[in-house]
């Protein structure tokens, strides 16, 4: 580990793009803002939840005050129901890499960041009927109903604790006749190779991060997260991409009278800590060559 984040960023190349990864609540956005204010640059979102207009509080999007301090891109620009994927995100990021301002790309969605710096396989779109079949089988039989029909190489690469990743692998095999691993092995050149950027991972100590996560969710509730969730109830669909915000299902359960607020907050905090654990596992597995720094 190279030291603290603030010590490191004071000495980085101001001309190179910067990518800041890290688990939820580790201080990524604050670090990006400090860097933009001291060296200049445009802050670019790499968080799959912060793209949705629905969630400013619950996804910990930068506040309006923070957005006024430096230019921000790809935050809250999608309405619920929009089709979006890592491929969409890469297409939106590409022109920002060629723009007049140095991009500071920040987020915790490992798939976005790995696709950006390692490349993304050009997999044909999966028909809606196959996606629906996969979802139905997953709902009826759980991940095991799909895992047995995915090739061994792909199974060895995907996160088998993540039903969405299992479903995606099954869909690709069913739609294309080839395993996801075969498509990945044909990945093209990345949009932003490691030699062209400063790549940073904030490596927060587990107990320190757990405390931050718990306190932050309590603050979200005080700041109006329940009202934010209440505004989605009429169109709530737990399977939709925009509904995957950590803590949203628990808040919906409370608003429907299924949980007390205290129980919902406790469950949401636990979900956030589990999410952070998955993020840290991804970063350790895929970003060993990045610069690892301690949050302030």
N, C-alpha and C positions, 0 to 999 in steps of 0.2 A: 504494500500500500504506500502511495506517494506522499501521504500527509493529509492536512486538512484541505477542504475545498477552497476556502478563501485564499490560503497561501498559494495554492496551485494556480488559480485563475488570474492572479495578479501578474503572472509571468508567461501566459500563453500567447501564441502568435495571433495578433488581432486581425490578420487577414484570412485565416483559415476558418471554415465553418466549424461549429462546435456542436456536439451531440451529448446531451446529459440524460443518462438513464438512472433509474433507482426505484426502489419500492415506494408504494403510496406513503405519503406523510414524511418522506425523508428530506424534504426541503429543496426539491428540484426547481420548482417555479421561482422561489426566492433567489436561488443561485443564478438562474437564467436572467432574472430581472437585474440583479447586481451587475452581472457581466454586460448586459445591454446598456446599462446606464454609465458604466465606467469605460467601456471600449466601443460601444455602438453595436448595432445589429438589430435584426428583426427576430422576435421570439416565435417559433413555429411549433404548434402542438403535435405531439406524438402519443397522445392518449386516446384510446378508442372510445372512452366514455365522454371526454370533454368536447367531442365534435358535436354533441347533440344540444340543441337549443333548450331542451327541457331542463337540463341539469346544470345550473351554475353553482348552487350551494352543495348539492349532494356529490358532485364529481370534483369538488374543490377547484373549479375553474378560477383563473385569475379574476380578481374583483375589477369593477369598472375603474376604480382608482389606480390599480396596478396597470391596467390596459392603457390608461392615459399617460403613464410614465415612460412607456416604450411601445413601439409597434408590435402587435400580436396578430398572428394569422392562424386560420383553421380552428378557431375556438367557437363553439356554439353556432355553427353555420348550417347545421342540418336539422330539418324538422323531423319529428317521429314518423317512421314509415319509409323514409328514404332508403334506397339501396346503397349500401356502403361496405367496403372491404379494404384489405390492405392494398389491393391494386388501385382502388379509387384514391386512397391516401397518397400512394406514390405518384400518381398522375398529378395530384394537386401540389405536391412538394416539388416536383421537377422544375417548374418555372421559378420557384423561389430560390433554388440553388443557383440559378443563372441571373438573379436580380441584382440590383445595385447595392443592396445591403447584405452584410454578412449574416447568414442564417444561424440562429442558436436554436437547435431542435431539441425539445425537452419533453419527456414523457416516460410512462412506465409500461407501455405496451411492447413487450419484447419482440413480438412478431413484426410489428412495424419497423422497429429499429434494426432487427436482423435483416429484414428484406431491403431496407435502405442501404446497409453497409455490406451485405453479402450477395444481394440479388434476389430476384423472385421468379419462380418458375411460371411460365406462361401457360397456365392450365385452362382449357376451354371451360366456358360457363356450364354449370350443372343445371339441367332442366328442373323446373319447379316441381314436376311430378316426382322426380327422384328425391328432391329435398323433402317433400311431404312424406314419401315412403320411409325415408330414414328417420324423420322425426317421430312417425308413428311407431316404428319398431323400437326406437330408443325409449319411448314412453311406455311401451308394453313390456319390454324385456330388459331394459337397462343397457349399459354399455356392452355386456356380454353378448347381447343379441346381434351386435355389429362386429365386435372384435374378431370373432371366428371367421369372418369372411374378408378380413383385411390381410394382405400379404405380410409375411414375417418381418421383412426388412422395414416396412412402414411401421409396424407395431413396435419395433425396437426403437424407433425415433420419436414417436409421438408421446405426449403426456397422457398416460392411460388413466390418470385421475381426472382428466378434463373431458367430459362427455361431448362438448362442442368440437374438440379436436378429433375425437373418435368418429363422430358423425361426419365431419368434413372428409376424413380419409376414406370412409366407406362410400360416400357420395362420389368422390373422384374415381374410385375404382369401378363403381357401378356405371358411371356415365361415360368413362373413357376406355375401360377395359385394361387400364394400366394402374399400377399402384402409385400412391402419392410420392413414395420415395424415388420412383423412376423419373417422375416429372421433376422432382427437386434436383436430381442429378444432372439435369439439362439446364440448370439455372444460368441465365445470362449475366453479363457484367452488372455490378451494382451501380446505382445512381451516385453514390458517394463512397468511394473506396477509403480504406483506413488511412492511406498515405496522404489523402487530401483533407483530412479533418482531425480535430482534437476530440477524442472519444473518452468520455468520463462516465464512471459508475459511482454513485453515492452508496457506500457500503455502511448502512446503519446497523449498530449493535442491536440485537433482537429485543432485549428488554427495554432499552431506550426507545426503540421504534414502537413497541407495543403501547407504552405509555402515551406517546404522541398520537397514535391512532385513536386510543380511547378518548383522550381529551379533545381531539379534533372532532370526533363524531358528536360528542356532547355539545360542542360549540355550534356545530351545524344545526342541531335541533333548536338551540336558542336563536339562531339566525334566520330560521324559517324553513328548514328542510321539510317539515310536515306540510306546510302550505304548498311547497313545490311539488310534493308527491300527490297531495290532494287534487291538484290541478290536472293530474294525469288519469285519475280514476275512471273517467268515462270511456277512455280508450285503452286502458291498461291491458297489456298482453305480455305475460311473463316470458313468452318465447321470443319476443321481438328484440332486435339488437339494442334498441334504445333503452329497453327495460332492464338491461343487465347492470345498471348502476349499483355499486355495492351499497347495501342498506335499503335500497328501494323496496324489495319484496317484504322486508320486515316492517317498514313504515306502512305499506299497503295493508298488511295483516292487522296492524294496530288500528288503522282508520276504518277497517271493516269490522272492528270489534272482536277480532280473533286473538289479540294479544294486548296486554297492558303496555303502556308506553315504556315503562321500565324494562319489561321483558324484551320488547322490540329493540330498544337501544342496546341492551346487553347482547342480543343475537347479532345485531348489525356490527357491533364492535368485533365480535368473534369472526364474522364473515370477512371483515376488513383485515384482521390479523392473518387469517388463512390465505387471503389474496396476496398479502405481502410475502408470505412464505413461498407461494408459488412463483412470484416475481423474482425473489432472491434465488430460487433454484434455477430459473431460466437464465438469469444473468451469470451465475456461476458456471453453467454449462456452455453458454454461447459467447460470453464476453470476457474470457480470461485475458485476452490481449489488450483490453482497454485499460485506462488509468483508473485505479480504484482509490477513492478518497473518502475520508471521514466527513460527515456533515458537521456543520458548526453547531 
